[in-house]
């Protein structure tokens, strides 16, 4: 039998059907065909399709600030520079100009402060005649016009927040107190393990986070504190609120669940400390004394709310600070003149990130090097001094990413890292500090 005469092969049985199900994703596109009469609703559907795709891709990359959005206060006006951020829902929030917001009449509530946020906004513009509509193009011939374009931008807004105990702090300590509380809450935002009440046991479930169609639309870029002791009456702290775009949501979520600190949160803690330190140490000499700020502060002390929230000793120290000029700039902050005899706690910084950098002028004699650092950090911290290559300093700072913050009123182990070159000579006018690891190993045999 020839090949052409061979019997046909038996047909293989069809594979059994496997169960499946479908779900709409909310991303609908126009199914165009010849003869379709295009209307505005069809063009809107084309735009909506592209927009929803972009939002999904943006959300997958994670929220945060990409660049810009510097925040400051000048002459009672909040000033926010241009920038680019991505909201949790994935929308790009881009501003190409300086935005100003007057702060006149803004008064905080009890333990109150404000979040400075970037929110999406849009405005219609342009003029185009409406044609072919019996309702919008009457027989009179006058016709109507509409705005054919929509400019998408951002809106800078203030949202009030509260932190219990904030008003009990002296003015110089409020910023560090608020930053420490917000950083602490951020570390346990997704799950109490391993920091909550159930930390002795592993969680019974490791399910991924549920889908959240109603993701927030805003990005925080700063906190704003009322401070009558400052010439402009306000204190801005960007890094307590701002988180730069650094990781996709799954990475950040699981790092938090496993007791780790995401990189954007760690970098924000270091930058918040460096920014505040630069401000309290950045003025060479305090400005001349002015009775105006003194009277404002004394009036604040006399308010009933202040009297109720401070002890007699705190009131006494506050009055002495104002009268003698030991405290905050002019009569209010002469501590900005430099470290001198002041510790960081006296400058209003009672808690540090797990690692950071301090200004330091190397002494000719190596044995004299630790004195200034000890005076700045105070007597409670357990200091150890090390000389390191620049690369080893960077490695040590990176290794401290997941460690606890440093309280200056506790005997915490801290290493001071002096960067040196190949000849063991100091490099630059700074040192690094890192919280020492607490790892005690033993052989049970």
For each residue, the residues with C-beta under 8 A, 3 or more apart:
1: 5 6
2: 5 6
3: 6
4:
5: 1 2
6: 1 2 3
7:
8:
9:
10:
11:
12:
13:
14:
15:
16:
17:
18:
19:
20:
21:
22:
23:
24: 28
25:
26: 52 213
27: 49 52 53 56
28: 24 45 48 49 52
29: 45 46 49
30: 42 45 46 49
31:
32: 36 42
33: 36
34:
35:
36: 32 33 42
37:
38: 42 43
39: 42 43
40: 43 44
41: 44 45
42: 30 32 36 38 39 45 46
43: 38 39 40 46 47
44: 40 41 47 48
45: 28 29 30 41 42 48 49
46: 29 30 42 43 49 50
47: 43 44 50 51
48: 28 44 45 51 52
49: 27 28 29 30 45 46 52 53
50: 46 47 53 54
51: 47 48 54 55
52: 26 27 28 48 49 55 56
53: 27 49 50 56 57
54: 50 51 57 58 90 92
55: 51 52 58 59 89 90 91
56: 27 52 53 59 60 90
57: 53 54 60 61 90
58: 54 55 61 86 87 89 90 91 92
59: 55 56 62 63 88 89 90 215 249
60: 56 57 90 248 249
61: 57 58 86 90 245 248
62: 59 86 245 246 247 248 249 252
63: 59 85 86 87 88 219 243 245 249
64: 85 86 219 243 244 245 246 264
65: 68 69 83 84 85 219 221 242 243 244 245
66: 83 84 85 86 244 245
67: 83 84
68: 65 81 82 83 84 95
69: 65 80 81 82 83 84 85 95 118 221 242
70: 80 81 83 238
71: 78 79 80 81 116 221 222 236 238
72: 78 79 236
73: 76 77 78 79 103 224 232 233 234 236
74: 77 79 232
75: 232
76: 73 102 103 104 232 233 234
77: 73 74 100 101 102 103
78: 71 72 73 100 101 102 103 116 156 158 224 234
79: 71 72 73 74 98 99 100
80: 69 70 71 95 98 99 100 101 116 118 156 221
81: 68 69 70 71 95 98
82: 68 69 94 95 96 97 98
83: 65 66 67 68 69 70 94 95 118 221
84: 65 66 67 68 69 92 93 94 95
85: 63 64 65 66 69 92 93 94 118 219 221 245
86: 58 61 62 63 64 66 90 91 92 93 219 245
87: 58 63 90 91 93 120 215 216 217 218 219
88: 59 63 215 216 217 219
89: 55 58 59 215 216 217
90: 54 55 56 57 58 59 60 61 86 87 215
91: 55 58 86 87 120 217
92: 54 58 84 85 86
93: 84 85 86 87 118 119 120 154 219
94: 82 83 84 85 153 154
95: 68 69 80 81 82 83 84 99 118 153 154
96: 82
97: 82
98: 79 80 81 82
99: 79 80 95 154 156
100: 77 78 79 80
101: 77 78 80 156 158
102: 76 77 78
103: 73 76 77 78 106 224 233 234
104: 76
105:
106: 103 114 158 226
107: 226
108: 112 113 114 160 226
109: 112 160 162
110: 162 167 305
111: 162 163 164 165 166 167
112: 108 109 160 161 162 166
113: 108 160 161 162 163 166 178 223 224 225 226
114: 106 108 158 159 160 161 223 224
115: 158 159 160 161 220 222 223 224 241
116: 71 78 80 156 157 158 220 221 222 223 224 236 241
117: 156 157 158 159 218 219 220 221
118: 69 80 83 85 93 95 154 155 156 218 219 220 221
119: 93 154 155 156 157 217 218
120: 87 91 93 152 154 155 217
121: 152 153 154 155
122: 150 151 152 153
123: 150 151 153
124: 147 149 150 151
125: 147 149 150 151
126: 147 148 149
127: 145 146 147 148
128: 145 146 147 148
129: 143 144 145
130: 133 136 137 143 144 145 146
131: 137 143
132: 137
133: 130 136 137
134: 137
135: 138
136: 130 133 143 144 146
137: 130 131 132 133 134 143 144
138: 135 141 142 143
139:
140:
141: 138
142: 138
143: 129 130 131 136 137 138
144: 129 130 136 137
145: 127 128 129 130
146: 127 128 130 136
147: 124 125 126 127 128 150
148: 126 127 128
149: 124 125 126
150: 122 123 124 125 147
151: 122 123 124 125
152: 120 121 122
153: 94 95 121 122 123
154: 93 94 95 99 118 119 120 121
155: 118 119 120 121
156: 78 80 99 101 116 117 118 119
157: 116 117 119 218
158: 78 101 106 114 115 116 117 224
159: 114 115 117
160: 108 109 112 113 114 115
161: 112 113 114 115 223
162: 109 110 111 112 113 166
163: 111 113 166 177 178 181 182
164: 111
165: 111 168 169 177 181
166: 111 112 113 162 163 169 174 177 178
167: 110 111 305 306 309
168: 165 309 310
169: 165 166 173 174 177
170: 173 174 314 317 318 321 348
171: 174 227 228 229 297 328 332 348
172: 327 328 333 335 347 348
173: 169 170 176 177 348 350
174: 166 169 170 171 177 178 225 227 235 348
175: 178 179 225 235 237 240 276 348
176: 173 179 180 276 348 349 350 351
177: 163 165 166 169 173 174 180 181 350
178: 113 163 166 174 175 181 182 223 225 237 240
179: 175 176 182 183 237 239 240 269 272 276 351
180: 176 177 183 184 350 351 405
181: 163 165 177 178 184 185
182: 163 178 179 185 186 223 240 241
183: 179 180 186 187 240 265 268 269 272 405
184: 180 181 187 188 405
185: 181 182 188 189
186: 182 183 189 265
187: 183 184 195 256 261 265
188: 184 185 191 192 195 196 256
189: 185 186 256
190: 209 253 256 257
191: 188 196 203 256 257
192: 188 195 196 197 198 199
193: 196 198 199 202 203 257 259
194: 199 259
195: 187 188 192 199 259
196: 188 191 192 193 199
197: 192
198: 192 193 201 203
199: 192 193 194 195 196
200:
201: 198
202: 193
203: 191 193 198 206
204:
205:
206: 203 257
207:
208: 250 253
209: 190 212 249 253
210:
211:
212: 209 215
213: 26
214:
215: 59 87 88 89 90 212
216: 87 88 89
217: 87 88 89 91 119 120
218: 87 117 118 119 157
219: 63 64 65 85 86 87 88 93 117 118
220: 115 116 117 118 241 242 243
221: 65 69 71 80 83 85 116 117 118 238 241 242
222: 71 115 116 236 237 238 240 241 242
223: 113 114 115 116 161 178 182 236 237 240 241
224: 73 78 103 113 114 115 116 158 234 235 236
225: 113 174 175 178 234 235 236 237
226: 106 107 108 113 233 234 235
227: 171 174 230 233 234 235
228: 171 233 293 296 297 300
229: 171 293 296 297 328 329 332 333
230: 227 233 234 235 329 332
231: 293
232: 73 74 75 76
233: 73 76 103 226 227 228 230
234: 73 76 78 103 224 225 226 227 230
235: 174 175 224 225 226 227 230
236: 71 72 73 116 222 223 224 225
237: 175 178 179 222 223 225 240 241 272 275 276
238: 70 71 221 222 241 242 272 275
239: 179 242 268 269 271 272 275
240: 175 178 179 182 183 222 223 237 268 272
241: 115 116 182 220 221 222 223 237 238
242: 65 69 220 221 222 238 239 268
243: 63 64 65 220 246 264 265 268
244: 64 65 66 264 267 268
245: 61 62 63 64 65 66 85 86 264
246: 62 64 243 262 263 264 267
247: 62 251 252 255 262 263 264
248: 60 61 62 251 252
249: 59 60 62 63 209 252 253
250: 208 253 254
251: 247 248 254 255 262
252: 62 247 248 249 255 256 262 264
253: 190 208 209 249 250 256 257
254: 250 251 257 258
255: 247 251 252 258 260 261 262
256: 187 188 189 190 191 252 253 259 260 262
257: 190 191 193 206 253 254
258: 254 255
259: 193 194 195 256 402
260: 255 256 401 402
261: 187 255 265 266 401 402
262: 246 247 251 252 255 256 265 266
263: 246 247 266 267 401
264: 64 243 244 245 246 247 252 267 268
265: 183 186 187 243 261 262 268 269
266: 261 262 263 269 270 353 354 401
267: 244 246 263 264 270 271
268: 183 239 240 242 243 244 264 265 271 272
269: 179 183 239 265 266 272 273 353 354 405
270: 266 267 273 274 353 355 356 357 397
271: 239 267 268 274 275
272: 179 183 237 238 239 240 268 269 275 276 353
273: 269 270 276 277 349 352 353 356
274: 270 271 277 278 356 357
275: 237 238 239 271 272 278 279
276: 175 176 179 237 272 273 279 280 348 349
277: 273 274 280 281 344 349 358
278: 274 275 281 282
279: 275 276 282 336
280: 276 277 333 335 336 347 348 349
281: 277 278 336 338 339 347 359
282: 278 279 336
283: 286 287 329 333 336 337
284: 337 338
285: 337
286: 283 325 329 330 333 334 336 337
287: 283 290 329 330
288: 330
289: 294 325 330 331
290: 287 293 294 330 331
291: 294 295 331
292: 295 296
293: 228 229 231 290 296 297 330 331 332
294: 289 290 291 297 298 322 323 331 332
295: 291 292 298 299
296: 228 229 292 293 299 300
297: 171 228 229 293 294 300 301 318 322 331 332
298: 294 295 301 302 319 322
299: 295 296 302 303
300: 228 296 297 303 306
301: 297 298 306 307 315 318 319 322
302: 298 299 306 307
303: 299 300 306 307
304: 307 308
305: 110 167 308 309
306: 167 300 301 302 303 309 310
307: 301 302 303 304 310 315
308: 304 305
309: 167 168 305 306
310: 168 306 307 314 315 318
311: 314 315
312: 315 316
313: 316 317
314: 170 310 311 317 318
315: 301 307 310 311 312 318 319
316: 312 313 319 320
317: 170 313 314 320 321
318: 170 297 301 310 314 315 321 322
319: 298 301 315 316 322 323
320: 316 317 323 324 326
321: 170 317 318 324 325 326 327 328
322: 294 297 298 301 318 319 325 327 331 332
323: 294 319 320
324: 320 321
325: 286 289 321 322 330 331 334
326: 320 321 334 335
327: 172 321 322 331 332 333 334 335
328: 171 172 229 321 332 333 334 335 336 348
329: 229 230 283 286 287 332 333 334 335 336
330: 286 287 288 289 290 293 325 333 334
331: 289 290 291 293 294 297 322 325 327 334
332: 171 229 230 293 294 297 322 327 328 329
333: 172 229 280 283 286 327 328 329 330 336
334: 286 325 326 327 328 329 330 331 337
335: 172 280 326 327 328 329 342 346 347
336: 279 280 281 282 283 286 328 329 333
337: 283 284 285 286 334 340
338: 281 284
339: 281 342 372 375 376
340: 337
341: 375
342: 335 339 346 347
343: 346 347 375 376 377 378 408
344: 277 347 349 350 352 376 377 378 408
345: 348 349 350 378 408 409
346: 335 342 343
347: 172 280 281 335 342 343 344
348: 170 171 172 173 174 175 176 276 280 328 345
349: 176 273 276 277 280 344 345 352 408
350: 173 176 177 180 344 345 407 408 409
351: 176 179 180 405 406 407 408
352: 273 344 349 356 405 406 408 433
353: 266 269 270 272 273 356 405 406
354: 266 269 400 401 402 403 404 405 406 434 435
355: 270 396 397 400 403 432 433 434 435
356: 270 273 274 352 353 397 432 433
357: 270 274 430 431 432 433
358: 277 373 376 430 431 432 433
359: 281 429 430
360: 369 372 373 418 429 430 431
361: 372 429
362: 369 418 426 429
363: 366 368 369
364: 368
365: 368 369
366: 363 369
367:
368: 363 364 365 371
369: 360 362 363 365 366 372 373 385 418
370: 373 374 383 385 416
371: 368 374 375
372: 339 360 361 369 375 376
373: 358 360 369 370 376 377 383 416 431
374: 370 371 377 379 383
375: 339 341 343 371 372
376: 339 343 344 358 372 373
377: 343 344 373 374 381 383 408 414 433
378: 343 344 345 381 408 409
379: 374
380: 408 409 410 411 412
381: 377 378 406 408 410 411 412 414
382: 411 412 413 414 436
383: 370 373 374 377 414 415 416
384: 413 414 415 416 436
385: 369 370 415 416 418
386: 415 416 417 418
387: 417 418 419 420 424
388: 392 393 396 417 418 419 420
389: 392 393 419 420
390: 393 394 419 427
391: 394 395
392: 388 389 395 396 417
393: 388 389 390 396 397 417 419 432
394: 390 391 397 398
395: 391 392 398 399
396: 355 388 392 393 399 400 415 417 432 434
397: 270 355 356 393 394 400 432 434
398: 394 395 401
399: 395 396 434 437
400: 354 355 396 397 403 434 435
401: 260 261 263 266 354 398
402: 259 260 261 354
403: 354 355 400 435 437
404: 354 435
405: 180 183 184 269 351 352 353 354 435
406: 351 352 353 354 381 412 414 433 435
407: 350 351 410 412
408: 343 344 345 349 350 351 352 377 378 380 381
409: 345 350 378 380
410: 380 381 407
411: 380 381 382
412: 380 381 382 406 407 435 436
413: 382 384 435 436 438
414: 377 381 382 383 384 406 433 434 435 436
415: 383 384 385 386 396 433 434 436
416: 370 373 383 384 385 386 431 432 433
417: 386 387 388 392 393 396 431 432 433 434
418: 360 362 369 385 386 387 388 426 431
419: 387 388 389 390 393 426 427 428 430 431 432
420: 387 388 389 423 424 425 426 427
421: 424 425 427
422:
423: 420
424: 387 420 421
425: 420 421
426: 362 418 419 420
427: 390 419 420 421
428: 419
429: 359 360 361 362
430: 357 358 359 360 419
431: 357 358 360 373 416 417 418 419
432: 355 356 357 358 393 396 397 416 417 419
433: 352 355 356 357 358 377 406 414 415 416 417
434: 354 355 396 397 399 400 414 415 417
435: 354 355 400 403 404 405 406 412 413 414
436: 382 384 412 413 414 415
437: 399 403
438: 413
439:
440:
441:
442:
443:
444:
445:
